[in-house]
Amino acid sequence: MPTIRVEMFEGRTPEQKREFVKAVTEAACKTLGTKPESVDVILTDIRKSDWATGGVFWSEKT
């Protein structure tokens, strides 16, 4: 039973998330040979002010 955790910037619509979860689940099933009901996908929305790359918050990048 794979559990797939995805961290991403907030702002996606429920429909975008729904499509993404469906695509990730289908890819896991195809690749790992598992059934959809055994795939868990956990989405975590993160504010750009809480994520930094190279010492700079994404909220401060232009």
PDBQT receptor file of N, H, CA, C and O in Angstrom, charges set to zero:
ATOM      1  N   MET A   1       0.845  -1.175   0.000  1.00  0.00    +0.000 N 
ATOM      2  CA  MET A   1       0.000   0.000   0.000  1.00  0.00    +0.000 C 
ATOM      3  C   MET A   1       0.893   1.242   0.000  1.00  0.00    +0.000 C 
ATOM      4  O   MET A   1       1.413   1.615   1.052  1.00  0.00    +0.000 OA
ATOM      5  N   PRO A   2       1.083   1.883  -1.135  1.00  0.00    +0.000 N 
ATOM      6  CA  PRO A   2       1.913   3.088  -1.144  1.00  0.00    +0.000 C 
ATOM      7  C   PRO A   2       1.167   4.301  -0.596  1.00  0.00    +0.000 C 
ATOM      8  O   PRO A   2      -0.026   4.493  -0.831  1.00  0.00    +0.000 OA
ATOM      9  N   THR A   3       1.918   5.103   0.138  1.00  0.00    +0.000 N 
ATOM     10  H   THR A   3       2.887   4.947   0.329  1.00  0.00    +0.000 HD
ATOM     11  CA  THR A   3       1.427   6.404   0.582  1.00  0.00    +0.000 C 
ATOM     12  C   THR A   3       2.314   7.449  -0.069  1.00  0.00    +0.000 C 
ATOM     13  O   THR A   3       3.529   7.453   0.128  1.00  0.00    +0.000 OA
ATOM     14  N   ILE A   4       1.710   8.327  -0.839  1.00  0.00    +0.000 N 
ATOM     15  H   ILE A   4       0.723   8.324  -0.999  1.00  0.00    +0.000 HD
ATOM     16  CA  ILE A   4       2.451   9.335  -1.592  1.00  0.00    +0.000 C 
ATOM     17  C   ILE A   4       2.144  10.693  -0.978  1.00  0.00    +0.000 C 
ATOM     18  O   ILE A   4       0.991  11.124  -0.937  1.00  0.00    +0.000 OA
ATOM     19  N   ARG A   5       3.186  11.357  -0.504  1.00  0.00    +0.000 N 
ATOM     20  H   ARG A   5       4.122  11.006  -0.538  1.00  0.00    +0.000 HD
ATOM     21  CA  ARG A   5       3.035  12.672   0.125  1.00  0.00    +0.000 C 
ATOM     22  C   ARG A   5       3.560  13.729  -0.839  1.00  0.00    +0.000 C 
ATOM     23  O   ARG A   5       4.658  13.604  -1.382  1.00  0.00    +0.000 OA
ATOM     24  N   VAL A   6       2.755  14.772  -1.042  1.00  0.00    +0.000 N 
ATOM     25  H   VAL A   6       1.863  14.873  -0.601  1.00  0.00    +0.000 HD
ATOM     26  CA  VAL A   6       3.108  15.837  -1.968  1.00  0.00    +0.000 C 
ATOM     27  C   VAL A   6       2.982  17.169  -1.251  1.00  0.00    +0.000 C 
ATOM     28  O   VAL A   6       1.920  17.512  -0.732  1.00  0.00    +0.000 OA
ATOM     29  N   GLU A   7       4.077  17.914  -1.228  1.00  0.00    +0.000 N 
ATOM     30  H   GLU A   7       4.940  17.635  -1.650  1.00  0.00    +0.000 HD
ATOM     31  CA  GLU A   7       4.056  19.266  -0.684  1.00  0.00    +0.000 C 
ATOM     32  C   GLU A   7       4.123  20.229  -1.857  1.00  0.00    +0.000 C 
ATOM     33  O   GLU A   7       4.947  20.071  -2.757  1.00  0.00    +0.000 OA
ATOM     34  N   MET A   8       3.249  21.228  -1.839  1.00  0.00    +0.000 N 
ATOM     35  H   MET A   8       2.579  21.356  -1.107  1.00  0.00    +0.000 HD
ATOM     36  CA  MET A   8       3.214  22.188  -2.943  1.00  0.00    +0.000 C 
ATOM     37  C   MET A   8       2.696  23.521  -2.441  1.00  0.00    +0.000 C 
ATOM     38  O   MET A   8       2.075  23.604  -1.381  1.00  0.00    +0.000 OA
ATOM     39  N   PHE A   9       2.959  24.562  -3.217  1.00  0.00    +0.000 N 
ATOM     40  H   PHE A   9       3.464  24.495  -4.078  1.00  0.00    +0.000 HD
ATOM     41  CA  PHE A   9       2.445  25.874  -2.853  1.00  0.00    +0.000 C 
ATOM     42  C   PHE A   9       0.928  25.852  -2.873  1.00  0.00    +0.000 C 
ATOM     43  O   PHE A   9       0.311  25.179  -3.699  1.00  0.00    +0.000 OA
ATOM     44  N   GLU A  10       0.338  26.598  -1.953  1.00  0.00    +0.000 N 
ATOM     45  H   GLU A  10       0.839  27.145  -1.282  1.00  0.00    +0.000 HD
ATOM     46  CA  GLU A  10      -1.111  26.708  -1.926  1.00  0.00    +0.000 C 
ATOM     47  C   GLU A  10      -1.588  27.467  -3.162  1.00  0.00    +0.000 C 
ATOM     48  O   GLU A  10      -0.809  28.148  -3.829  1.00  0.00    +0.000 OA
ATOM     49  N   GLY A  11      -2.870  27.336  -3.450  1.00  0.00    +0.000 N 
ATOM     50  H   GLY A  11      -3.503  26.783  -2.908  1.00  0.00    +0.000 HD
ATOM     51  CA  GLY A  11      -3.447  28.100  -4.547  1.00  0.00    +0.000 C 
ATOM     52  C   GLY A  11      -4.057  27.259  -5.649  1.00  0.00    +0.000 C 
ATOM     53  O   GLY A  11      -4.700  27.796  -6.551  1.00  0.00    +0.000 OA
ATOM     54  N   ARG A  12      -3.866  25.947  -5.593  1.00  0.00    +0.000 N 
ATOM     55  H   ARG A  12      -3.344  25.510  -4.860  1.00  0.00    +0.000 HD
ATOM     56  CA  ARG A  12      -4.499  25.108  -6.608  1.00  0.00    +0.000 C 
ATOM     57  C   ARG A  12      -5.983  24.958  -6.299  1.00  0.00    +0.000 C 
ATOM     58  O   ARG A  12      -6.394  24.975  -5.138  1.00  0.00    +0.000 OA
ATOM     59  N   THR A  13      -6.764  24.813  -7.333  1.00  0.00    +0.000 N 
ATOM     60  H   THR A  13      -6.430  24.799  -8.275  1.00  0.00    +0.000 HD
ATOM     61  CA  THR A  13      -8.202  24.639  -7.155  1.00  0.00    +0.000 C 
ATOM     62  C   THR A  13      -8.497  23.193  -6.752  1.00  0.00    +0.000 C 
ATOM     63  O   THR A  13      -7.675  22.304  -6.973  1.00  0.00    +0.000 OA
ATOM     64  N   PRO A  14      -9.661  22.963  -6.167  1.00  0.00    +0.000 N 
ATOM     65  CA  PRO A  14     -10.035  21.583  -5.851  1.00  0.00    +0.000 C 
ATOM     66  C   PRO A  14     -10.019  20.688  -7.094  1.00  0.00    +0.000 C 
ATOM     67  O   PRO A  14      -9.643  19.519  -7.012  1.00  0.00    +0.000 OA
ATOM     68  N   GLU A  15     -10.422  21.229  -8.230  1.00  0.00    +0.000 N 
ATOM     69  H   GLU A  15     -10.727  22.179  -8.296  1.00  0.00    +0.000 HD
ATOM     70  CA  GLU A  15     -10.422  20.429  -9.469  1.00  0.00    +0.000 C 
ATOM     71  C   GLU A  15      -8.991  20.057  -9.879  1.00  0.00    +0.000 C 
ATOM     72  O   GLU A  15      -8.747  18.920 -10.282  1.00  0.00    +0.000 OA
ATOM     73  N   GLN A  16      -8.054  20.986  -9.785  1.00  0.00    +0.000 N 
ATOM     74  H   GLN A  16      -8.252  21.910  -9.457  1.00  0.00    +0.000 HD
ATOM     75  CA  GLN A  16      -6.657  20.679 -10.102  1.00  0.00    +0.000 C 
ATOM     76  C   GLN A  16      -6.129  19.589  -9.182  1.00  0.00    +0.000 C 
ATOM     77  O   GLN A  16      -5.445  18.669  -9.632  1.00  0.00    +0.000 OA
ATOM     78  N   LYS A  17      -6.441  19.688  -7.912  1.00  0.00    +0.000 N 
ATOM     79  H   LYS A  17      -6.997  20.435  -7.546  1.00  0.00    +0.000 HD
ATOM     80  CA  LYS A  17      -5.993  18.669  -6.958  1.00  0.00    +0.000 C 
ATOM     81  C   LYS A  17      -6.623  17.315  -7.275  1.00  0.00    +0.000 C 
ATOM     82  O   LYS A  17      -5.956  16.283  -7.220  1.00  0.00    +0.000 OA
ATOM     83  N   ARG A  18      -7.896  17.330  -7.602  1.00  0.00    +0.000 N 
ATOM     84  H   ARG A  18      -8.438  18.169  -7.647  1.00  0.00    +0.000 HD
ATOM     85  CA  ARG A  18      -8.609  16.092  -7.938  1.00  0.00    +0.000 C 
ATOM     86  C   ARG A  18      -7.955  15.407  -9.137  1.00  0.00    +0.000 C 
ATOM     87  O   ARG A  18      -7.719  14.199  -9.116  1.00  0.00    +0.000 OA
ATOM     88  N   GLU A  19      -7.666  16.179 -10.176  1.00  0.00    +0.000 N 
ATOM     89  H   GLU A  19      -7.858  17.160 -10.193  1.00  0.00    +0.000 HD
ATOM     90  CA  GLU A  19      -7.027  15.623 -11.379  1.00  0.00    +0.000 C 
ATOM     91  C   GLU A  19      -5.628  15.109 -11.068  1.00  0.00    +0.000 C 
ATOM     92  O   GLU A  19      -5.225  14.055 -11.560  1.00  0.00    +0.000 OA
ATOM     93  N   PHE A  20      -4.886  15.857 -10.248  1.00  0.00    +0.000 N 
ATOM     94  H   PHE A  20      -5.213  16.713  -9.848  1.00  0.00    +0.000 HD
ATOM     95  CA  PHE A  20      -3.534  15.454  -9.879  1.00  0.00    +0.000 C 
ATOM     96  C   PHE A  20      -3.542  14.141  -9.096  1.00  0.00    +0.000 C 
ATOM     97  O   PHE A  20      -2.764  13.232  -9.384  1.00  0.00    +0.000 OA
ATOM     98  N   VAL A  21      -4.431  14.051  -8.104  1.00  0.00    +0.000 N 
ATOM     99  H   VAL A  21      -5.063  14.790  -7.870  1.00  0.00    +0.000 HD
ATOM    100  CA  VAL A  21      -4.523  12.841  -7.289  1.00  0.00    +0.000 C 
ATOM    101  C   VAL A  21      -4.900  11.641  -8.156  1.00  0.00    +0.000 C 
ATOM    102  O   VAL A  21      -4.370  10.546  -7.972  1.00  0.00    +0.000 OA
ATOM    103  N   LYS A  22      -5.804  11.848  -9.088  1.00  0.00    +0.000 N 
ATOM    104  H   LYS A  22      -6.235  12.738  -9.238  1.00  0.00    +0.000 HD
ATOM    105  CA  LYS A  22      -6.207  10.759  -9.992  1.00  0.00    +0.000 C 
ATOM    106  C   LYS A  22      -5.025  10.307 -10.837  1.00  0.00    +0.000 C 
ATOM    107  O   LYS A  22      -4.794   9.108 -10.987  1.00  0.00    +0.000 OA
ATOM    108  N   ALA A  23      -4.271  11.260 -11.391  1.00  0.00    +0.000 N 
ATOM    109  H   ALA A  23      -4.458  12.234 -11.268  1.00  0.00    +0.000 HD
ATOM    110  CA  ALA A  23      -3.127  10.921 -12.241  1.00  0.00    +0.000 C 
ATOM    111  C   ALA A  23      -2.027  10.217 -11.456  1.00  0.00    +0.000 C 
ATOM    112  O   ALA A  23      -1.431   9.256 -11.944  1.00  0.00    +0.000 OA
ATOM    113  N   VAL A  24      -1.755  10.690 -10.242  1.00  0.00    +0.000 N 
ATOM    114  H   VAL A  24      -2.239  11.470  -9.845  1.00  0.00    +0.000 HD
ATOM    115  CA  VAL A  24      -0.731  10.062  -9.409  1.00  0.00    +0.000 C 
ATOM    116  C   VAL A  24      -1.150   8.643  -9.027  1.00  0.00    +0.000 C 
ATOM    117  O   VAL A  24      -0.330   7.725  -9.037  1.00  0.00    +0.000 OA
ATOM    118  N   THR A  25      -2.407   8.472  -8.695  1.00  0.00    +0.000 N 
ATOM    119  H   THR A  25      -3.072   9.219  -8.686  1.00  0.00    +0.000 HD
ATOM    120  CA  THR A  25      -2.922   7.144  -8.342  1.00  0.00    +0.000 C 
ATOM    121  C   THR A  25      -2.805   6.191  -9.524  1.00  0.00    +0.000 C 
ATOM    122  O   THR A  25      -2.371   5.050  -9.364  1.00  0.00    +0.000 OA
ATOM    123  N   GLU A  26      -3.190   6.652 -10.709  1.00  0.00    +0.000 N 
ATOM    124  H   GLU A  26      -3.543   7.578 -10.840  1.00  0.00    +0.000 HD
ATOM    125  CA  GLU A  26      -3.092   5.811 -11.902  1.00  0.00    +0.000 C 
ATOM    126  C   GLU A  26      -1.648   5.438 -12.198  1.00  0.00    +0.000 C 
ATOM    127  O   GLU A  26      -1.367   4.299 -12.570  1.00  0.00    +0.000 OA
ATOM    128  N   ALA A  27      -0.728   6.388 -12.037  1.00  0.00    +0.000 N 
ATOM    129  H   ALA A  27      -0.957   7.314 -11.735  1.00  0.00    +0.000 HD
ATOM    130  CA  ALA A  27       0.693   6.105 -12.278  1.00  0.00    +0.000 C 
ATOM    131  C   ALA A  27       1.224   5.087 -11.275  1.00  0.00    +0.000 C 
ATOM    132  O   ALA A  27       1.992   4.195 -11.639  1.00  0.00    +0.000 OA
ATOM    133  N   ALA A  28       0.821   5.218 -10.025  1.00  0.00    +0.000 N 
ATOM    134  H   ALA A  28       0.198   5.942  -9.730  1.00  0.00    +0.000 HD
ATOM    135  CA  ALA A  28       1.263   4.263  -9.005  1.00  0.00    +0.000 C 
ATOM    136  C   ALA A  28       0.741   2.866  -9.306  1.00  0.00    +0.000 C 
ATOM    137  O   ALA A  28       1.471   1.885  -9.164  1.00  0.00    +0.000 OA
ATOM    138  N   CYS A  29      -0.500   2.773  -9.716  1.00  0.00    +0.000 N 
ATOM    139  H   CYS A  29      -1.093   3.570  -9.832  1.00  0.00    +0.000 HD
ATOM    140  CA  CYS A  29      -1.084   1.473 -10.036  1.00  0.00    +0.000 C 
ATOM    141  C   CYS A  29      -0.377   0.830 -11.224  1.00  0.00    +0.000 C 
ATOM    142  O   CYS A  29      -0.059  -0.359 -11.195  1.00  0.00    +0.000 OA
ATOM    143  N   LYS A  30      -0.138   1.608 -12.252  1.00  0.00    +0.000 N 
ATOM    144  H   LYS A  30      -0.396   2.574 -12.276  1.00  0.00    +0.000 HD
ATOM    145  CA  LYS A  30       0.526   1.090 -13.454  1.00  0.00    +0.000 C 
ATOM    146  C   LYS A  30       1.958   0.662 -13.152  1.00  0.00    +0.000 C 
ATOM    147  O   LYS A  30       2.395  -0.400 -13.595  1.00  0.00    +0.000 OA
ATOM    148  N   THR A  31       2.674   1.466 -12.415  1.00  0.00    +0.000 N 
ATOM    149  H   THR A  31       2.319   2.329 -12.056  1.00  0.00    +0.000 HD
ATOM    150  CA  THR A  31       4.082   1.220 -12.149  1.00  0.00    +0.000 C 
ATOM    151  C   THR A  31       4.300   0.142 -11.094  1.00  0.00    +0.000 C 
ATOM    152  O   THR A  31       5.189  -0.698 -11.230  1.00  0.00    +0.000 OA
ATOM    153  N   LEU A  32       3.480   0.169 -10.039  1.00  0.00    +0.000 N 
ATOM    154  H   LEU A  32       2.757   0.851  -9.928  1.00  0.00    +0.000 HD
ATOM    155  CA  LEU A  32       3.692  -0.731  -8.910  1.00  0.00    +0.000 C 
ATOM    156  C   LEU A  32       2.806  -1.969  -8.930  1.00  0.00    +0.000 C 
ATOM    157  O   LEU A  32       2.982  -2.885  -8.126  1.00  0.00    +0.000 OA
ATOM    158  N   GLY A  33       1.855  -1.987  -9.854  1.00  0.00    +0.000 N 
ATOM    159  H   GLY A  33       1.712  -1.243 -10.506  1.00  0.00    +0.000 HD
ATOM    160  CA  GLY A  33       0.968  -3.139  -9.953  1.00  0.00    +0.000 C 
ATOM    161  C   GLY A  33       0.022  -3.270  -8.768  1.00  0.00    +0.000 C 
ATOM    162  O   GLY A  33      -0.270  -4.379  -8.323  1.00  0.00    +0.000 OA
ATOM    163  N   THR A  34      -0.445  -2.165  -8.268  1.00  0.00    +0.000 N 
ATOM    164  H   THR A  34      -0.208  -1.263  -8.630  1.00  0.00    +0.000 HD
ATOM    165  CA  THR A  34      -1.352  -2.169  -7.127  1.00  0.00    +0.000 C 
ATOM    166  C   THR A  34      -2.740  -1.686  -7.537  1.00  0.00    +0.000 C 
ATOM    167  O   THR A  34      -2.926  -1.200  -8.653  1.00  0.00    +0.000 OA
ATOM    168  N   LYS A  35      -3.689  -1.816  -6.659  1.00  0.00    +0.000 N 
ATOM    169  H   LYS A  35      -3.538  -2.211  -5.752  1.00  0.00    +0.000 HD
ATOM    170  CA  LYS A  35      -5.060  -1.377  -6.932  1.00  0.00    +0.000 C 
ATOM    171  C   LYS A  35      -5.266   0.045  -6.418  1.00  0.00    +0.000 C 
ATOM    172  O   LYS A  35      -4.650   0.439  -5.428  1.00  0.00    +0.000 OA
ATOM    173  N   PRO A  36      -6.130   0.821  -7.083  1.00  0.00    +0.000 N 
ATOM    174  CA  PRO A  36      -6.364   2.212  -6.673  1.00  0.00    +0.000 C 
ATOM    175  C   PRO A  36      -6.763   2.360  -5.211  1.00  0.00    +0.000 C 
ATOM    176  O   PRO A  36      -6.363   3.323  -4.557  1.00  0.00    +0.000 OA
ATOM    177  N   GLU A  37      -7.538   1.432  -4.697  1.00  0.00    +0.000 N 
ATOM    178  H   GLU A  37      -7.863   0.650  -5.228  1.00  0.00    +0.000 HD
ATOM    179  CA  GLU A  37      -8.007   1.556  -3.311  1.00  0.00    +0.000 C 
ATOM    180  C   GLU A  37      -6.886   1.359  -2.280  1.00  0.00    +0.000 C 
ATOM    181  O   GLU A  37      -7.090   1.594  -1.089  1.00  0.00    +0.000 OA
ATOM    182  N   SER A  38      -5.723   0.935  -2.735  1.00  0.00    +0.000 N 
ATOM    183  H   SER A  38      -5.558   0.744  -3.702  1.00  0.00    +0.000 HD
ATOM    184  CA  SER A  38      -4.605   0.778  -1.797  1.00  0.00    +0.000 C 
ATOM    185  C   SER A  38      -3.609   1.938  -1.865  1.00  0.00    +0.000 C 
ATOM    186  O   SER A  38      -2.604   1.937  -1.155  1.00  0.00    +0.000 OA
ATOM    187  N   VAL A  39      -3.889   2.926  -2.718  1.00  0.00    +0.000 N 
ATOM    188  H   VAL A  39      -4.706   2.927  -3.295  1.00  0.00    +0.000 HD
ATOM    189  CA  VAL A  39      -2.989   4.070  -2.874  1.00  0.00    +0.000 C 
ATOM    190  C   VAL A  39      -3.530   5.264  -2.083  1.00  0.00    +0.000 C 
ATOM    191  O   VAL A  39      -4.658   5.710  -2.296  1.00  0.00    +0.000 OA
ATOM    192  N   ASP A  40      -2.705   5.767  -1.174  1.00  0.00    +0.000 N 
ATOM    193  H   ASP A  40      -1.789   5.405  -1.001  1.00  0.00    +0.000 HD
ATOM    194  CA  ASP A  40      -3.052   6.979  -0.433  1.00  0.00    +0.000 C 
ATOM    195  C   ASP A  40      -2.218   8.127  -0.968  1.00  0.00    +0.000 C 
ATOM    196  O   ASP A  40      -1.015   7.977  -1.182  1.00  0.00    +0.000 OA
ATOM    197  N   VAL A  41      -2.852   9.278  -1.186  1.00  0.00    +0.000 N 
ATOM    198  H   VAL A  41      -3.829   9.400  -1.011  1.00  0.00    +0.000 HD
ATOM    199  CA  VAL A  41      -2.144  10.489  -1.608  1.00  0.00    +0.000 C 
ATOM    200  C   VAL A  41      -2.479  11.569  -0.586  1.00  0.00    +0.000 C 
ATOM    201  O   VAL A  41      -3.646  11.882  -0.352  1.00  0.00    +0.000 OA
ATOM    202  N   ILE A  42      -1.435  12.130   0.016  1.00  0.00    +0.000 N 
ATOM    203  H   ILE A  42      -0.487  11.875  -0.174  1.00  0.00    +0.000 HD
ATOM    204  CA  ILE A  42      -1.615  13.178   1.025  1.00  0.00    +0.000 C 
ATOM    205  C   ILE A  42      -1.036  14.469   0.463  1.00  0.00    +0.000 C 
ATOM    206  O   ILE A  42       0.160  14.552   0.183  1.00  0.00    +0.000 OA
ATOM    207  N   LEU A  43      -1.887  15.473   0.300  1.00  0.00    +0.000 N 
ATOM    208  H   LEU A  43      -2.858  15.405   0.527  1.00  0.00    +0.000 HD
ATOM    209  CA  LEU A  43      -1.459  16.771  -0.210  1.00  0.00    +0.000 C 
ATOM    210  C   LEU A  43      -1.289  17.741   0.947  1.00  0.00    +0.000 C 
ATOM    211  O   LEU A  43      -2.137  17.822   1.835  1.00  0.00    +0.000 OA
ATOM    212  N   THR A  44      -0.190  18.469   0.928  1.00  0.00    +0.000 N 
ATOM    213  H   THR A  44       0.500  18.402   0.206  1.00  0.00    +0.000 HD
ATOM    214  CA  THR A  44       0.050  19.492   1.931  1.00  0.00    +0.000 C 
ATOM    215  C   THR A  44       0.287  20.814   1.218  1.00  0.00    +0.000 C 
ATOM    216  O   THR A  44       1.247  20.956   0.461  1.00  0.00    +0.000 OA
ATOM    217  N   ASP A  45      -0.583  21.771   1.460  1.00  0.00    +0.000 N 
ATOM    218  H   ASP A  45      -1.363  21.656   2.075  1.00  0.00    +0.000 HD
ATOM    219  CA  ASP A  45      -0.427  23.121   0.902  1.00  0.00    +0.000 C 
ATOM    220  C   ASP A  45       0.496  23.929   1.805  1.00  0.00    +0.000 C 
ATOM    221  O   ASP A  45       0.331  23.945   3.025  1.00  0.00    +0.000 OA
ATOM    222  N   ILE A  46       1.453  24.588   1.202  1.00  0.00    +0.000 N 
ATOM    223  H   ILE A  46       1.587  24.574   0.211  1.00  0.00    +0.000 HD
ATOM    224  CA  ILE A  46       2.412  25.391   1.957  1.00  0.00    +0.000 C 
ATOM    225  C   ILE A  46       2.409  26.807   1.404  1.00  0.00    +0.000 C 
ATOM    226  O   ILE A  46       2.468  27.008   0.191  1.00  0.00    +0.000 OA
ATOM    227  N   ARG A  47       2.339  27.786   2.299  1.00  0.00    +0.000 N 
ATOM    228  H   ARG A  47       2.292  27.623   3.284  1.00  0.00    +0.000 HD
ATOM    229  CA  ARG A  47       2.406  29.185   1.879  1.00  0.00    +0.000 C 
ATOM    230  C   ARG A  47       3.820  29.484   1.376  1.00  0.00    +0.000 C 
ATOM    231  O   ARG A  47       4.797  28.921   1.869  1.00  0.00    +0.000 OA
ATOM    232  N   LYS A  48       3.912  30.373   0.394  1.00  0.00    +0.000 N 
ATOM    233  H   LYS A  48       3.118  30.831  -0.006  1.00  0.00    +0.000 HD
ATOM    234  CA  LYS A  48       5.224  30.751  -0.131  1.00  0.00    +0.000 C 
ATOM    235  C   LYS A  48       6.084  31.413   0.931  1.00  0.00    +0.000 C 
ATOM    236  O   LYS A  48       7.311  31.401   0.839  1.00  0.00    +0.000 OA
ATOM    237  N   SER A  49       5.445  31.989   1.934  1.00  0.00    +0.000 N 
ATOM    238  H   SER A  49       4.448  31.999   2.008  1.00  0.00    +0.000 HD
ATOM    239  CA  SER A  49       6.199  32.620   3.025  1.00  0.00    +0.000 C 
ATOM    240  C   SER A  49       6.761  31.584   4.005  1.00  0.00    +0.000 C 
ATOM    241  O   SER A  49       7.508  31.938   4.917  1.00  0.00    +0.000 OA
ATOM    242  N   ASP A  50       6.408  30.317   3.823  1.00  0.00    +0.000 N 
ATOM    243  H   ASP A  50       5.801  30.029   3.083  1.00  0.00    +0.000 HD
ATOM    244  CA  ASP A  50       6.918  29.239   4.677  1.00  0.00    +0.000 C 
ATOM    245  C   ASP A  50       7.873  28.301   3.932  1.00  0.00    +0.000 C 
ATOM    246  O   ASP A  50       8.224  27.239   4.446  1.00  0.00    +0.000 OA
ATOM    247  N   TRP A  51       8.293  28.690   2.726  1.00  0.00    +0.000 N 
ATOM    248  H   TRP A  51       8.008  29.553   2.309  1.00  0.00    +0.000 HD
ATOM    249  CA  TRP A  51       9.157  27.828   1.907  1.00  0.00    +0.000 C 
ATOM    250  C   TRP A  51      10.279  28.689   1.352  1.00  0.00    +0.000 C 
ATOM    251  O   TRP A  51      10.038  29.717   0.720  1.00  0.00    +0.000 OA
ATOM    252  N   ALA A  52      11.502  28.255   1.598  1.00  0.00    +0.000 N 
ATOM    253  H   ALA A  52      11.697  27.420   2.111  1.00  0.00    +0.000 HD
ATOM    254  CA  ALA A  52      12.660  29.008   1.097  1.00  0.00    +0.000 C 
ATOM    255  C   ALA A  52      13.573  28.079   0.308  1.00  0.00    +0.000 C 
ATOM    256  O   ALA A  52      13.720  26.903   0.641  1.00  0.00    +0.000 OA
ATOM    257  N   THR A  53      14.171  28.613  -0.721  1.00  0.00    +0.000 N 
ATOM    258  H   THR A  53      14.051  29.568  -0.991  1.00  0.00    +0.000 HD
ATOM    259  CA  THR A  53      15.168  27.913  -1.517  1.00  0.00    +0.000 C 
ATOM    260  C   THR A  53      16.363  28.837  -1.659  1.00  0.00    +0.000 C 
ATOM    261  O   THR A  53      16.217  30.006  -2.016  1.00  0.00    +0.000 OA
ATOM    262  N   GLY A  54      17.537  28.313  -1.380  1.00  0.00    +0.000 N 
ATOM    263  H   GLY A  54      17.656  27.363  -1.090  1.00  0.00    +0.000 HD
ATOM    264  CA  GLY A  54      18.739  29.130  -1.472  1.00  0.00    +0.000 C 
ATOM    265  C   GLY A  54      18.758  30.278  -0.493  1.00  0.00    +0.000 C 
ATOM    266  O   GLY A  54      19.379  31.309  -0.753  1.00  0.00    +0.000 OA
ATOM    267  N   GLY A  55      18.082  30.110   0.635  1.00  0.00    +0.000 N 
ATOM    268  H   GLY A  55      17.578  29.272   0.846  1.00  0.00    +0.000 HD
ATOM    269  CA  GLY A  55      18.065  31.146   1.654  1.00  0.00    +0.000 C 
ATOM    270  C   GLY A  55      17.084  32.274   1.410  1.00  0.00    +0.000 C 
ATOM    271  O   GLY A  55      17.088  33.269   2.134  1.00  0.00    +0.000 OA
ATOM    272  N   VAL A  56      16.237  32.130   0.390  1.00  0.00    +0.000 N 
ATOM    273  H   VAL A  56      16.233  31.322  -0.198  1.00  0.00    +0.000 HD
ATOM    274  CA  VAL A  56      15.272  33.189   0.055  1.00  0.00    +0.000 C 
ATOM    275  C   VAL A  56      13.870  32.584   0.044  1.00  0.00    +0.000 C 
ATOM    276  O   VAL A  56      13.615  31.563  -0.594  1.00  0.00    +0.000 OA
ATOM    277  N   PHE A  57      12.961  33.255   0.778  1.00  0.00    +0.000 N 
ATOM    278  H   PHE A  57      13.168  34.084   1.296  1.00  0.00    +0.000 HD
ATOM    279  CA  PHE A  57      11.574  32.795   0.764  1.00  0.00    +0.000 C 
ATOM    280  C   PHE A  57      10.970  33.009  -0.617  1.00  0.00    +0.000 C 
ATOM    281  O   PHE A  57      11.255  34.000  -1.289  1.00  0.00    +0.000 OA
ATOM    282  N   TRP A  58      10.132  32.063  -1.026  1.00  0.00    +0.000 N 
ATOM    283  H   TRP A  58       9.901  31.258  -0.480  1.00  0.00    +0.000 HD
ATOM    284  CA  TRP A  58       9.476  32.175  -2.324  1.00  0.00    +0.000 C 
ATOM    285  C   TRP A  58       8.584  33.412  -2.386  1.00  0.00    +0.000 C 
ATOM    286  O   TRP A  58       8.388  33.981  -3.460  1.00  0.00    +0.000 OA
ATOM    287  N   SER A  59       8.052  33.826  -1.265  1.00  0.00    +0.000 N 
ATOM    288  H   SER A  59       8.211  33.364  -0.392  1.00  0.00    +0.000 HD
ATOM    289  CA  SER A  59       7.190  35.001  -1.225  1.00  0.00    +0.000 C 
ATOM    290  C   SER A  59       7.970  36.283  -1.513  1.00  0.00    +0.000 C 
ATOM    291  O   SER A  59       7.374  37.314  -1.824  1.00  0.00    +0.000 OA
ATOM    292  N   GLU A  60       9.297  36.223  -1.412  1.00  0.00    +0.000 N 
ATOM    293  H   GLU A  60       9.781  35.386  -1.160  1.00  0.00    +0.000 HD
ATOM    294  CA  GLU A  60      10.131  37.399  -1.651  1.00  0.00    +0.000 C 
ATOM    295  C   GLU A  60      10.761  37.399  -3.042  1.00  0.00    +0.000 C 
ATOM    296  O   GLU A  60      11.421  38.365  -3.425  1.00  0.00    +0.000 OA
ATOM    297  N   LYS A  61      10.562  36.332  -3.790  1.00  0.00    +0.000 N 
ATOM    298  H   LYS A  61      10.026  35.547  -3.479  1.00  0.00    +0.000 HD
ATOM    299  CA  LYS A  61      11.128  36.255  -5.151  1.00  0.00    +0.000 C 
ATOM    300  C   LYS A  61      10.232  37.002  -6.124  1.00  0.00    +0.000 C 
ATOM    301  O   LYS A  61       9.011  37.025  -5.969  1.00  0.00    +0.000 OA
ATOM    302  N   THR A  62      10.839  37.600  -7.110  1.00  0.00    +0.000 N 
ATOM    303  H   THR A  62      11.831  37.581  -7.236  1.00  0.00    +0.000 HD
ATOM    304  CA  THR A  62      10.057  38.337  -8.112  1.00  0.00    +0.000 C 
ATOM    305  C   THR A  62       9.927  37.555  -9.394  1.00  0.00    +0.000 C 
ATOM    306  O   THR A  62       9.300  38.027 -10.344  1.00  0.00    +0.000 OA
TER     307      THR A  62
